[in-house]
Structure formats: structure tokens, C-alpha cells
Amino acid sequence: MEPIRRAALVEATIAEIGAAGSLDVTVGQIAKRAGMSTALAHHYFGGKHQIFLAAMGQILRDFRGEVVAELQQANTPRARAEALIAASFAPSCFAPATVGAWMTLYAHATTHPETNRLLVLYQRRLRTNLTHALQGISTDPRNDAEMLGALIDGLYLRAALAKDASRDTAKAIALRALDTVTGRHQ
């Protein structure tokens, strides 16, 4: 029963943060949404910050699933780089609750070491994957991966926050940047 309850609390945390647009929610609200008592939520996670970390861990695992699915179809270095960009702008990444959780992650990473660790892990993994994909198609894979990773993050934030920006536009801009760093101009 514990794994089911933990999963329910994680999902409820993502939903509550998404609804609030911040971590300004209580464990009681999270527990109520999950259909359990506040005491049980505290028993499983200890507190709100620990539940949030578990929720972000789930979002990062879901993102990894998007990356793996895209990479399975990629047969060339260029296709691998395009797959990473596609995964970064997948529809699941733009679910309102997921966007709220990402925004909270960025905000709390400045003051919470555990949250910062998750953000750094995500950024390092993206940079490593991009560097690998750019081997042989870029003259400077490490720096180009760093630039593309920063661009992806910035474009994601803009698309997630702006009512008139779309994920498709953000993805297209990232792909144009990939063209630039690989010398492939259209």
C-alpha cells in the first residue's frame, strides 16, 4: 500500500503546486487531494519540501522517459540532437501542473540545496546528452551543448509563461540554433 500512497501524494503535490503556481500549499491540502490524512503524508515524506522533491523526481523521470522515447528513433548524431530538443518541448512538459512544478524548482533552487541538486542534475544530464549528440557534427560540442541547453531552458520558460508563445515555436527556434552550431543553414 505504501508505494500507492506515495505515488498518490506525489501526484497530488504536482497538482496542488500547479494550481497554486508555487510551493505555497500545505501538506494538508496535498493530503486531502490524495485522499489521506495529513499525518500519513508526514509519515511517508516528513514534510512539504520532501514531498516536493519526490514530485520533482517523478517529473524528471517522466522527462527521461520522453528523452528515451525520442532517442530510440534517432539513428544519427543530428537526429539525437533533434530528439533531445523534441523531448524538451514535448506536450507532457507543458501540462499546467508540470509547468508550475518546474517554475517552483527554479525559484527554490536558489535557497534550498536539495532542490538545487535536482536542477543541477537535470542541467548536467541535458548538457551531457547534447555533448554526446554533437560529437562529430559540431566543432565545439561542449560549448555548443552548454549554449543549446541554456537556450532550451530559456525557451521553455518563455513558452510556458507567455500566453502568445507556443512550444512549437520554441522548438523551431532551438532547431534553428542547432542548424547554426552544426553549420547547417537552411
C-alpha positions as MATLAB code, in Angstrom:
seq = 'MEPIRRAALVEATIAEIGAAGSLDVTVGQIAKRAGMSTALAHHYFGGKHQIFLAAMGQILRDFRGEVVAELQQANTPRARAEALIAASFAPSCFAPATVGAWMTLYAHATTHPETNRLLVLYQRRLRTNLTHALQGISTDPRNDAEMLGALIDGLYLRAALAKDASRDTAKAIALRALDTVTGRHQ';
ca = [
       0.000    0.000    0.000;
       2.907    2.355    0.730;
       4.044    2.733   -2.930;
       0.477    3.505   -3.995;
       0.052    6.114   -1.269;
       3.431    7.681   -2.023;
       2.549    7.898   -5.712;
      -0.811    9.466   -4.855;
       0.925   12.069   -2.682;
       3.422   12.850   -5.448;
       0.626   13.309   -7.997;
      -1.353   15.421   -5.533;
       1.716   17.564   -4.878;
       2.210   18.220   -8.585;
      -1.483   19.113   -8.944;
      -1.528   21.398   -5.888;
       1.652   23.224   -6.906;
       0.272   23.579  -10.416;
      -2.977   25.031   -9.089;
      -1.187   27.427   -6.727;
       1.630   28.254   -9.116;
       4.085   27.941   -6.256;
       5.009   25.883   -3.229;
       2.541   27.973   -1.224;
       0.451   24.921   -0.387;
       0.122   22.934    2.800;
       0.734   19.270    3.451;
      -2.914   19.176    4.492;
      -4.019   20.363    1.037;
      -1.774   17.804   -0.624;
      -3.007   15.005    1.636;
      -6.642   15.948    1.089;
      -6.194   15.870   -2.695;
      -4.525   12.438   -2.329;
      -7.417   11.195   -0.174;
      -5.440   10.638    3.012;
      -4.643   12.278    6.312;
      -2.014   14.948    6.864;
      -0.358   12.682    9.443;
       0.028    9.915    6.864;
       1.582   12.342    4.373;
       4.064   13.444    7.036;
       4.754    9.811    7.872;
       5.683    8.991    4.267;
       7.687   12.105    3.425;
       8.378   14.112    6.548;
       7.272   17.480    5.205;
       6.247   19.584    2.267;
       9.745   20.104    0.921;
      10.429   16.359    0.878;
       7.150   15.727   -0.943;
       8.086   18.439   -3.463;
      11.481   16.801   -4.035;
       9.751   13.480   -4.649;
       7.329   15.170   -7.063;
      10.197   16.770   -8.996;
      11.965   13.425   -9.039;
       8.859   11.974  -10.714;
       8.727   14.833  -13.233;
      12.398   14.270  -14.055;
      11.762   10.528  -14.522;
       8.837   11.364  -16.817;
      11.106   13.714  -18.780;
      13.742   10.984  -19.011;
      11.014    8.761  -20.496;
      10.342   11.419  -23.162;
      14.082   11.586  -23.924;
      14.450    7.795  -24.165;
      11.405    7.503  -26.440;
      12.750   10.183  -28.783;
      16.308    8.799  -28.768;
      15.113    5.300  -29.668;
      14.102    6.662  -33.063;
      17.355    8.591  -33.653;
      19.981    6.929  -35.832;
      22.435    9.774  -36.427;
      24.140   12.378  -34.252;
      21.930   15.080  -35.793;
      18.811   13.010  -35.111;
      19.943   12.519  -31.484;
      20.309   16.279  -31.015;
      16.893   16.835  -32.603;
      15.426   14.143  -30.331;
      16.724   15.919  -27.230;
      15.169   19.153  -28.424;
      11.872   17.405  -29.229;
      11.747   15.811  -25.777;
      12.394   19.183  -24.137;
       9.310   20.619  -25.826;
       7.053   17.558  -25.594;
       3.396   18.241  -24.746;
       3.781   16.489  -21.371;
       6.362   19.090  -20.344;
       3.733   21.802  -20.797;
       0.957   20.330  -18.663;
      -0.037   23.216  -16.351;
       0.814   21.330  -13.164;
       4.209   20.309  -14.585;
       4.964   23.905  -15.579;
       4.100   25.044  -12.052;
       6.431   22.447  -10.576;
       9.309   23.471  -12.888;
       8.826   27.147  -12.019;
       8.879   26.244   -8.353;
      12.027   24.191   -8.853;
      13.838   27.143  -10.440;
      12.666   29.535   -7.714;
      13.570   27.256   -4.811;
      16.906   26.129   -6.251;
      18.416   29.440   -5.152;
      17.744   28.789   -1.463;
      17.372   25.027   -0.998;
      20.458   22.833   -1.569;
      18.436   19.674   -2.279;
      16.336   21.489   -4.862;
      19.456   22.991   -6.404;
      20.928   19.487   -6.639;
      17.935   18.311   -8.688;
      18.194   21.310  -11.018;
      21.937   20.796  -11.473;
      21.329   17.084  -12.148;
      18.797   17.900  -14.868;
      21.093   20.513  -16.438;
      24.133   18.222  -16.312;
      22.210   15.347  -17.896;
      20.921   17.589  -20.698;
      24.394   19.013  -21.316;
      25.970   15.527  -21.373;
      23.339   14.191  -23.764;
      23.716   17.211  -26.056;
      27.523   17.000  -25.962;
      27.358   13.343  -26.983;
      24.896   14.105  -29.792;
      27.049   16.954  -31.109;
      30.227   14.851  -31.362;
      31.307   14.912  -34.984;
      28.741   17.473  -36.134;
      29.956   20.474  -34.124;
      33.415   21.999  -33.930;
      32.971   22.650  -30.188;
      30.496   20.086  -28.780;
      30.888   21.037  -25.104;
      30.346   24.763  -25.521;
      27.649   24.270  -28.139;
      25.861   21.844  -25.796;
      26.078   24.394  -22.983;
      24.622   27.081  -25.244;
      21.848   24.834  -26.580;
      20.962   23.671  -23.066;
      20.670   27.249  -21.825;
      18.618   28.149  -24.890;
      16.297   25.188  -24.347;
      15.747   26.191  -20.712;
      15.108   29.821  -21.633;
      12.780   28.961  -24.489;
      10.892   26.552  -22.249;
      10.395   29.228  -19.600;
       9.233   31.766  -22.173;
       6.831   29.343  -23.843;
       5.480   28.134  -20.514;
       4.888   31.645  -19.186;
       3.724   33.536  -22.258;
       0.185   33.194  -23.477;
       1.160   34.002  -27.069;
       4.311   31.832  -27.266;
       3.974   28.216  -28.272;
       6.062   25.159  -27.613;
       6.230   24.547  -31.370;
       7.753   27.983  -31.916;
      10.214   27.402  -29.086;
      11.182   24.032  -30.562;
      11.659   25.580  -34.014;
      13.975   28.246  -32.571;
      16.044   25.577  -30.788;
      16.289   23.606  -34.036;
      17.474   26.737  -35.877;
      20.157   27.166  -33.207;
      21.168   23.547  -33.796;
      21.489   24.363  -37.506;
      23.767   27.272  -36.606;
      26.097   25.305  -34.326;
      26.389   22.447  -36.781;
      26.934   24.699  -39.801;
      23.723   23.551  -41.427;
      21.893   26.665  -42.596;
      18.574   26.497  -44.334;
];
